[in-house]
Amino acid sequence: MDTKDEAMVNPMERDILPYISLRIKSILQKANISRLKEIEELRLRADKPLMMIGNGREVFIDAGGAVSANCRNSFIVMQSDIAKTLELISENSIYAYQEEIKNGFITLKGGHRVGIAGRVVTDGTGIKNIKDISGLNIRLSKQIKGCSKEVIKYILNNTGVYNTLIVSPPQCGKTTILRDITRFISDGNEELKIRGLKVGLVDERSEIAACYRGIAQNDVGIRTDTLDGCPKAAGMTLLLRSMSPQVIVTDEIGNRGDKEAIRQVINAGVKIITTAHGFNISELKTREEVLSLMEEKVFERYIVLGNSLGPGTLEEAVDGITMQVLYKRIR
């Protein structure tokens, strides 16, 4: 198959179907999933209807492959379907994927992510394993190159980039935007006369670069070094010591230890671009780790995302030093 033909294949068919149990695979093929361009998640729950989610809508599939918004007469997933699917995903060696399973997800080739639910086994140090798997959430990876074009102009300056905190509620395109920003900064842009910078990416949840066997499945730029599955605070320190980055990118700060790691990055003369959950800047002030950084004026730019015009909508851009509003979308 040449590159042109491969690009025309639906990712669900190319990357997901080979890992699905035969019983469910046959249902999806009857549904002609190649027509379902907007599917973002495939949900398998034991003794529950087969469900797909896209564009904020849920759809169900019956045994004949008919797609409906009504769950009545839907095909029911069995736990054996889930077990077989996980077996295929782990290439018949679940033990070899034990570390990923205990973290709650496995990344597939193509950057697609399989979330795992079941009985959690713990010991004195934390989660040891997840057994009796009862649910799989297969999330399709979608790169949207250029989606950060409205945001990036508030992050760039004459010498590089501003220390930036991107604020966004869940499901508003935050990770997709962050990925595109990373690629843009790393590659540079000849048309805009922006030189590429060395980027260190701490991808704690394997969502930004989506590495598969060490290789980034998403385009995060030619000058980007990625620490996959690494805790943010430890990863930032490790990158400073080993990779001489000019910019460090990571996702979802707010845990204990993040504040000191970010201070270390700033004190080393390295810029940081990161994100936090929230609907607005004021909401961040309720979180101790983030509030302290705000009070110290660590961030030179705040970018607020929403979904008023679809996921990734730029709602507001604020100067982090003066708190002057640089942009606010008029509703």
Sine and cosine of phi, psi and omega as CSV:
sin_phi,cos_phi,sin_psi,cos_psi,sin_omega,cos_omega
0.00,0.00,0.82,-0.58,0.00,-1.00
-0.98,0.18,0.11,-0.99,-0.10,-1.00
-0.87,0.49,-0.64,0.77,-0.02,-1.00
-0.90,0.45,-0.71,0.70,0.00,-1.00
-0.91,0.42,-0.64,0.77,-0.02,-1.00
-0.90,0.44,-0.60,0.80,-0.01,-1.00
-0.92,0.40,-0.42,0.91,-0.03,-1.00
-0.99,0.12,-0.23,0.97,-0.02,-1.00
-0.97,0.23,0.71,-0.70,0.04,-1.00
-0.91,0.42,0.75,-0.66,-0.01,-1.00
-0.83,0.56,-0.54,0.84,0.03,-1.00
-0.87,0.49,-0.69,0.73,0.01,-1.00
-0.93,0.37,-0.70,0.71,-0.13,-0.99
-0.97,0.25,-0.70,0.72,-0.19,-0.98
-0.96,-0.28,-0.41,0.91,-0.13,-0.99
-0.97,-0.23,-0.74,0.67,-0.08,-1.00
-0.80,0.60,-0.62,0.79,0.00,-1.00
-0.87,0.49,-0.30,0.95,-0.04,-1.00
-0.97,-0.23,0.03,1.00,-0.07,-1.00
-1.00,-0.07,0.61,-0.79,0.03,-1.00
-0.83,0.55,0.52,-0.85,-0.12,-0.99
-0.84,0.54,-0.62,0.78,-0.04,-1.00
-0.89,0.45,-0.71,0.71,0.00,-1.00
-0.97,0.24,-0.60,0.80,0.01,-1.00
-0.84,0.55,-0.67,0.74,-0.01,-1.00
-0.91,0.42,-0.58,0.81,0.04,-1.00
-0.91,0.41,-0.71,0.71,0.00,-1.00
-0.90,0.44,-0.60,0.80,0.03,-1.00
-0.93,0.37,-0.61,0.79,0.08,-1.00
-0.89,0.45,-0.54,0.84,-0.02,-1.00
-0.97,0.23,-0.08,1.00,-0.01,-1.00
0.80,0.60,0.88,0.47,-0.11,-0.99
-0.90,0.43,-0.24,0.97,0.04,-1.00
-0.88,0.47,-0.35,0.94,0.01,-1.00
-1.00,0.09,-0.26,0.97,-0.11,-0.99
-1.00,-0.03,0.99,0.17,-0.15,-0.99
-0.96,0.29,-0.41,0.91,-0.16,-0.99
-0.99,-0.16,0.15,0.99,-0.04,-1.00
-0.93,0.37,0.78,-0.62,-0.01,-1.00
-0.94,-0.33,-0.50,0.87,-0.04,-1.00
-0.65,-0.76,0.61,-0.80,0.18,-0.98
-0.89,-0.45,0.86,-0.50,-0.10,-0.99
-0.95,-0.31,0.84,-0.55,0.09,-1.00
-0.90,-0.43,0.90,-0.43,0.03,-1.00
-0.80,-0.60,0.73,-0.68,-0.05,-1.00
-0.86,0.50,0.78,-0.62,0.03,-1.00
0.89,0.45,0.42,0.91,0.03,-1.00
-0.79,-0.61,0.28,-0.96,-0.02,-1.00
-0.91,0.43,0.54,-0.84,0.12,-0.99
-0.94,0.35,0.82,-0.58,-0.15,-0.99
-0.75,-0.66,0.59,-0.81,0.14,-0.99
-0.80,-0.60,0.52,-0.85,-0.03,-1.00
-0.77,-0.63,0.70,-0.72,0.04,-1.00
-0.29,-0.96,0.63,-0.77,-0.02,-1.00
0.81,0.58,0.56,0.83,0.03,-1.00
0.97,0.25,0.10,1.00,-0.02,-1.00
-0.92,-0.39,0.59,-0.81,0.11,-0.99
-0.99,-0.17,0.66,-0.75,0.12,-0.99
-0.74,-0.68,0.49,-0.87,-0.03,-1.00
-0.87,-0.50,0.38,-0.92,-0.04,-1.00
-0.82,-0.58,0.73,-0.69,0.05,-1.00
-1.00,-0.05,0.01,-1.00,-0.09,-1.00
-0.90,0.44,-0.35,0.94,0.02,-1.00
-1.00,-0.02,-0.04,1.00,0.01,-1.00
1.00,-0.05,0.08,1.00,0.02,-1.00
-0.96,0.27,0.70,-0.71,-0.02,-1.00
-0.99,-0.17,0.73,-0.69,-0.05,-1.00
-0.52,-0.85,0.43,-0.90,0.09,-1.00
-0.99,0.16,-0.14,0.99,-0.03,-1.00
-0.98,-0.18,0.75,-0.66,-0.05,-1.00
-0.99,0.16,-0.08,1.00,0.01,-1.00
-0.89,0.45,0.72,-0.69,0.00,-1.00
0.93,0.38,0.28,0.96,0.01,-1.00
-0.93,0.38,0.43,-0.90,0.12,-0.99
-0.91,0.41,0.74,-0.68,-0.04,-1.00
-0.98,-0.18,0.80,-0.60,0.01,-1.00
-0.98,0.19,0.69,-0.72,0.06,-1.00
-0.98,-0.18,0.39,-0.92,0.02,-1.00
-0.89,0.45,-0.50,0.87,0.04,-1.00
-0.91,0.41,-0.52,0.86,0.09,-1.00
-0.90,0.44,-0.66,0.75,-0.01,-1.00
-0.92,0.39,-0.69,0.72,0.00,-1.00
-0.88,0.48,-0.67,0.74,0.00,-1.00
-0.93,0.38,-0.64,0.77,0.02,-1.00
-0.89,0.46,-0.71,0.71,0.02,-1.00
-0.90,0.44,-0.58,0.81,0.05,-1.00
-0.89,0.45,-0.67,0.74,0.02,-1.00
-0.93,0.37,-0.65,0.76,0.01,-1.00
-0.88,0.47,-0.64,0.77,-0.03,-1.00
-1.00,0.03,0.20,0.98,0.05,-1.00
0.82,0.58,0.69,0.73,0.04,-1.00
0.89,0.46,0.39,0.92,0.03,-1.00
-0.61,-0.79,0.96,0.29,-0.02,-1.00
-0.85,0.52,-0.56,0.83,0.00,-1.00
-0.86,0.52,-0.61,0.79,-0.02,-1.00
-0.92,0.39,-0.34,0.94,-0.01,-1.00
-0.96,-0.27,0.31,0.95,-0.10,-0.99
-0.86,0.51,-0.63,0.78,-0.02,-1.00
-0.90,0.43,-0.69,0.72,0.03,-1.00
-0.91,0.42,-0.67,0.74,-0.03,-1.00
-0.88,0.47,-0.68,0.73,-0.03,-1.00
-0.94,0.35,-0.35,0.94,0.09,-1.00
-0.99,0.10,-0.13,0.99,0.12,-0.99
1.00,-0.09,0.07,1.00,0.02,-1.00
-0.35,-0.94,0.37,-0.93,0.12,-0.99
-0.79,-0.62,0.67,-0.74,0.04,-1.00
-0.99,-0.14,0.76,-0.65,0.02,-1.00
-1.00,-0.08,0.30,-0.96,0.15,-0.99
-0.84,0.54,0.69,-0.72,-0.10,-1.00
0.99,-0.16,-0.13,0.99,0.04,-1.00
1.00,0.05,0.07,1.00,0.00,-1.00
-0.96,0.29,0.55,-0.83,-0.15,-0.99
-0.87,-0.49,0.73,-0.68,0.00,-1.00
-0.93,-0.37,0.95,-0.31,0.06,-1.00
-0.99,0.15,0.53,-0.85,-0.13,-0.99
-0.81,-0.59,0.71,-0.70,0.10,-0.99
-0.79,-0.61,0.54,-0.84,-0.01,-1.00
0.16,-0.99,-0.36,-0.93,0.00,-1.00
-0.99,0.13,0.86,-0.51,-0.06,-1.00
-1.00,0.04,0.77,-0.63,0.04,-1.00
-0.97,-0.25,0.82,-0.57,-0.03,-1.00
-0.88,-0.48,0.34,-0.94,0.19,-0.98
-0.76,-0.65,-0.28,-0.96,-0.07,-1.00
-0.93,0.37,-0.26,0.97,-0.07,-1.00
-0.96,-0.27,-0.16,0.99,-0.01,-1.00
0.62,-0.78,-0.43,-0.90,-0.04,-1.00
-0.97,0.26,0.80,-0.61,-0.01,-1.00
-0.98,-0.18,-0.56,0.83,-0.08,-1.00
-0.23,-0.97,0.27,-0.96,0.19,-0.98
-0.84,-0.54,0.86,-0.51,-0.05,-1.00
-0.89,-0.45,0.08,-1.00,0.03,-1.00
0.72,0.69,0.84,0.54,-0.10,-1.00
-0.86,0.51,0.82,-0.57,-0.07,-1.00
-0.90,-0.43,-0.15,0.99,-0.02,-1.00
-0.39,-0.92,0.61,-0.79,0.10,-1.00
-0.77,-0.63,0.72,-0.69,0.09,-1.00
-0.90,-0.44,0.97,-0.25,-0.03,-1.00
-1.00,-0.06,0.95,-0.32,-0.05,-1.00
-0.98,-0.20,0.85,-0.53,-0.01,-1.00
-0.98,0.22,0.76,-0.65,0.02,-1.00
-0.98,0.19,0.74,-0.67,0.01,-1.00
-0.72,-0.69,0.92,-0.40,0.12,-0.99
-1.00,0.05,0.66,-0.75,0.08,-1.00
-0.80,-0.60,1.00,0.01,-0.05,-1.00
-0.93,0.36,0.73,-0.68,-0.02,-1.00
1.00,-0.06,-0.03,1.00,-0.07,-1.00
-0.94,0.35,-0.26,0.97,-0.03,-1.00
-0.99,-0.10,0.19,0.98,-0.13,-0.99
-0.87,0.49,-0.53,0.85,0.02,-1.00
-0.98,0.20,-0.45,0.89,-0.06,-1.00
-1.00,0.08,-0.65,0.76,-0.20,-0.98
-0.86,0.50,-0.53,0.85,-0.05,-1.00
-0.92,0.39,-0.35,0.94,0.05,-1.00
-1.00,0.02,-0.15,0.99,-0.02,-1.00
-0.99,-0.16,-0.48,0.88,-0.06,-1.00
-0.99,0.15,0.53,-0.85,0.18,-0.98
-0.67,-0.74,-0.09,-1.00,-0.12,-0.99
-0.91,0.41,-0.45,0.90,-0.05,-1.00
-0.96,-0.29,-0.10,0.99,-0.01,-1.00
0.34,-0.94,-0.93,-0.37,-0.03,-1.00
-0.69,-0.72,0.35,-0.94,0.11,-0.99
-1.00,0.06,0.51,-0.86,0.21,-0.98
-0.89,0.45,0.86,-0.51,-0.22,-0.98
-0.77,-0.64,0.68,-0.73,0.15,-0.99
-0.90,-0.44,0.86,-0.51,0.03,-1.00
-0.99,-0.13,0.84,-0.54,-0.06,-1.00
-0.96,-0.29,0.76,-0.65,-0.05,-1.00
-0.37,-0.93,0.62,-0.78,0.17,-0.98
-0.94,0.33,0.23,-0.97,0.08,-1.00
-0.87,0.49,0.46,-0.89,0.09,-1.00
0.89,0.46,0.54,0.84,0.03,-1.00
-0.87,-0.49,0.39,0.92,0.13,-0.99
0.99,0.16,0.28,0.96,-0.08,-1.00
-0.86,0.51,-0.75,0.66,-0.05,-1.00
-0.93,0.37,-0.60,0.80,0.03,-1.00
-0.89,0.45,-0.69,0.73,0.04,-1.00
-0.90,0.43,-0.71,0.71,-0.02,-1.00
-0.88,0.48,-0.64,0.77,0.04,-1.00
-0.88,0.48,-0.69,0.72,-0.03,-1.00
-0.93,0.36,-0.60,0.80,0.08,-1.00
-0.88,0.48,-0.70,0.72,0.01,-1.00
-0.85,0.52,-0.73,0.68,0.01,-1.00
-0.88,0.48,-0.70,0.71,-0.05,-1.00
-0.88,0.47,-0.74,0.67,-0.03,-1.00
-0.92,0.40,-0.63,0.78,-0.03,-1.00
-0.94,0.34,-0.69,0.73,-0.04,-1.00
-0.98,0.19,-0.52,0.85,-0.15,-0.99
0.97,0.24,0.01,-1.00,-0.04,-1.00
-0.52,-0.85,0.93,-0.37,-0.05,-1.00
-0.90,0.43,-0.63,0.77,-0.03,-1.00
-0.87,0.49,-0.65,0.76,0.00,-1.00
-1.00,-0.04,0.06,1.00,0.00,-1.00
0.84,0.54,0.70,0.72,0.04,-1.00
-0.94,-0.33,0.86,-0.50,-0.01,-1.00
-0.98,0.17,0.54,-0.84,0.04,-1.00
-0.95,0.32,0.55,-0.84,-0.01,-1.00
-0.89,-0.45,0.45,-0.89,0.09,-1.00
-0.96,0.29,0.84,-0.54,-0.07,-1.00
-0.91,-0.42,0.74,-0.67,0.17,-0.99
-0.97,-0.25,0.86,-0.51,-0.07,-1.00
-0.94,-0.35,0.87,-0.50,0.11,-0.99
-0.99,-0.15,0.98,-0.22,-0.10,-0.99
-0.97,-0.25,0.97,0.25,-0.15,-0.99
-0.86,0.51,-0.62,0.78,-0.08,-1.00
-0.96,-0.28,0.26,0.97,0.07,-1.00
0.83,0.56,0.58,0.81,-0.04,-1.00
-0.97,-0.26,-0.42,0.91,-0.10,-0.99
-0.99,0.11,-0.88,0.47,0.06,-1.00
-0.99,0.12,-0.47,0.88,-0.03,-1.00
0.80,0.60,0.89,0.46,-0.04,-1.00
-0.94,0.34,0.64,-0.77,0.09,-1.00
-0.81,-0.59,0.92,-0.39,-0.08,-1.00
0.81,0.59,0.66,0.75,0.10,-1.00
1.00,0.03,-0.16,0.99,-0.04,-1.00
-0.96,-0.28,0.80,-0.60,0.02,-1.00
-0.90,0.44,0.81,-0.59,0.02,-1.00
-1.00,0.05,-0.33,0.94,0.08,-1.00
-0.96,-0.27,0.46,-0.89,-0.02,-1.00
-0.99,0.14,0.95,-0.30,0.03,-1.00
-0.92,-0.39,0.27,0.96,0.13,-0.99
0.98,-0.19,0.38,-0.93,-0.12,-0.99
-0.99,0.15,-0.25,0.97,-0.02,-1.00
-0.93,-0.37,0.42,0.91,-0.06,-1.00
-0.97,-0.25,0.76,-0.65,0.11,-0.99
-0.94,-0.34,0.81,-0.59,-0.14,-0.99
-0.93,-0.37,0.74,-0.67,0.22,-0.98
-0.98,-0.21,0.95,-0.31,-0.10,-0.99
-1.00,-0.02,0.74,-0.67,0.05,-1.00
0.93,0.37,0.36,0.93,-0.07,-1.00
-0.98,-0.18,0.72,-0.70,0.08,-1.00
-0.82,0.58,0.62,-0.79,-0.14,-0.99
-0.85,0.53,-0.79,0.61,-0.09,-1.00
-0.88,0.48,-0.73,0.69,0.01,-1.00
-0.91,0.42,-0.62,0.78,-0.03,-1.00
-0.91,0.41,-0.65,0.76,0.02,-1.00
-0.89,0.46,-0.68,0.73,0.02,-1.00
-0.90,0.44,-0.69,0.73,-0.02,-1.00
-0.89,0.45,-0.66,0.75,0.02,-1.00
-0.90,0.44,-0.66,0.75,0.02,-1.00
-0.87,0.50,-0.62,0.78,-0.06,-1.00
-0.97,0.24,-0.53,0.85,-0.23,-0.97
-0.91,-0.42,-0.43,0.90,-0.20,-0.98
-0.87,-0.49,0.04,1.00,0.00,-1.00
0.67,0.74,0.83,0.56,-0.01,-1.00
-0.96,0.29,0.42,-0.91,0.16,-0.99
-0.99,-0.11,-0.42,0.91,0.03,-1.00
-0.66,-0.75,0.66,-0.75,0.14,-0.99
-0.91,-0.41,0.73,-0.69,0.00,-1.00
-0.87,-0.49,0.72,-0.69,0.10,-1.00
-0.47,-0.88,0.14,-0.99,-0.14,-0.99
-0.85,-0.53,0.63,-0.78,0.20,-0.98
0.85,0.52,0.95,0.30,0.09,-1.00
-0.99,0.16,0.19,-0.98,0.03,-1.00
0.71,-0.70,-0.21,0.98,0.03,-1.00
-0.99,0.15,0.33,-0.94,0.02,-1.00
-0.86,0.50,0.75,-0.66,0.01,-1.00
0.98,-0.21,-0.37,0.93,-0.01,-1.00
-0.90,0.44,-0.64,0.77,-0.05,-1.00
-0.86,0.51,-0.75,0.67,-0.04,-1.00
-0.92,0.40,-0.60,0.80,0.02,-1.00
-0.91,0.42,-0.64,0.77,0.01,-1.00
-0.92,0.38,-0.64,0.77,0.07,-1.00
-0.86,0.50,-0.64,0.76,0.01,-1.00
-0.89,0.46,-0.65,0.76,0.03,-1.00
-0.89,0.46,-0.76,0.65,-0.03,-1.00
-0.89,0.46,-0.68,0.73,-0.01,-1.00
-0.91,0.42,-0.39,0.92,0.04,-1.00
-0.99,0.10,0.00,1.00,0.00,-1.00
0.98,0.17,0.28,0.96,-0.01,-1.00
-0.98,-0.21,0.63,-0.78,0.02,-1.00
-0.99,0.11,0.40,-0.92,0.01,-1.00
-0.73,-0.68,0.65,-0.76,0.13,-0.99
-0.80,-0.61,0.85,-0.53,-0.06,-1.00
-0.55,-0.83,-0.02,-1.00,-0.08,-1.00
-0.71,-0.71,0.26,-0.96,0.11,-0.99
-0.48,-0.88,0.56,-0.83,0.06,-1.00
-0.96,0.29,0.67,-0.74,0.06,-1.00
0.23,-0.97,0.36,-0.93,0.03,-1.00
-1.00,-0.03,-0.33,0.94,0.00,-1.00
-0.31,-0.95,0.09,-1.00,-0.04,-1.00
-0.92,0.38,-0.63,0.78,-0.02,-1.00
-0.85,0.52,-0.60,0.80,-0.03,-1.00
-0.89,0.46,-0.48,0.88,-0.02,-1.00
-0.91,0.41,-0.40,0.92,-0.09,-1.00
-0.94,0.33,-0.14,0.99,0.06,-1.00
-1.00,0.05,-0.07,1.00,-0.05,-1.00
-0.93,-0.36,0.90,-0.43,-0.19,-0.98
-0.83,0.56,-0.74,0.67,-0.06,-1.00
-0.88,0.48,-0.68,0.73,-0.04,-1.00
-0.97,0.26,-0.65,0.76,-0.02,-1.00
-0.84,0.54,-0.69,0.73,0.00,-1.00
-0.86,0.51,-0.67,0.74,0.02,-1.00
-0.92,0.39,-0.59,0.81,0.02,-1.00
-0.92,0.40,-0.69,0.73,-0.01,-1.00
-0.90,0.43,-0.52,0.85,0.03,-1.00
-0.99,0.11,0.00,1.00,0.00,-1.00
0.82,0.57,0.69,0.73,0.06,-1.00
-0.92,0.40,-0.65,0.76,-0.06,-1.00
-1.00,0.01,0.78,-0.62,-0.01,-1.00
-1.00,0.00,-0.28,0.96,0.04,-1.00
-0.63,-0.77,0.66,-0.75,0.19,-0.98
-0.90,-0.44,0.77,-0.64,0.05,-1.00
-0.88,-0.47,0.83,-0.55,0.00,-1.00
-0.95,-0.31,0.83,-0.56,0.03,-1.00
-0.96,-0.28,0.40,-0.92,0.08,-1.00
-0.48,-0.88,-0.29,-0.96,0.03,-1.00
-0.72,-0.69,0.44,0.90,-0.04,-1.00
-0.88,0.47,-0.51,0.86,0.08,-1.00
-0.89,-0.45,0.42,0.91,-0.09,-1.00
0.95,-0.31,0.33,-0.94,-0.01,-1.00
-0.81,0.59,0.65,-0.76,0.03,-1.00
1.00,0.04,0.16,0.99,0.02,-1.00
-0.91,0.41,0.78,-0.62,0.09,-1.00
-0.97,0.24,0.92,-0.39,-0.03,-1.00
-1.00,-0.09,-0.58,0.81,-0.07,-1.00
-0.33,-0.94,0.57,-0.82,0.14,-0.99
-0.77,-0.63,0.77,-0.64,-0.11,-0.99
-0.75,-0.66,0.68,-0.73,0.13,-0.99
-0.94,0.33,0.85,-0.52,-0.10,-1.00
-0.96,0.28,-0.28,0.96,-0.01,-1.00
-1.00,0.01,-0.76,0.65,-0.03,-1.00
-1.00,-0.08,-0.25,0.97,-0.10,-1.00
0.89,0.46,0.38,0.92,0.10,-1.00
-0.96,0.27,0.70,-0.71,0.04,-1.00
-0.98,0.21,0.88,-0.47,-0.01,-1.00
-1.00,0.02,-0.49,0.87,0.02,-1.00
-0.41,-0.91,0.65,-0.76,0.12,-0.99
-0.58,-0.81,0.82,-0.57,-0.03,-1.00
-0.94,0.35,0.75,-0.66,0.02,-1.00
-1.00,0.08,0.85,-0.52,-0.05,-1.00
-1.00,0.05,0.00,0.00,0.00,0.00
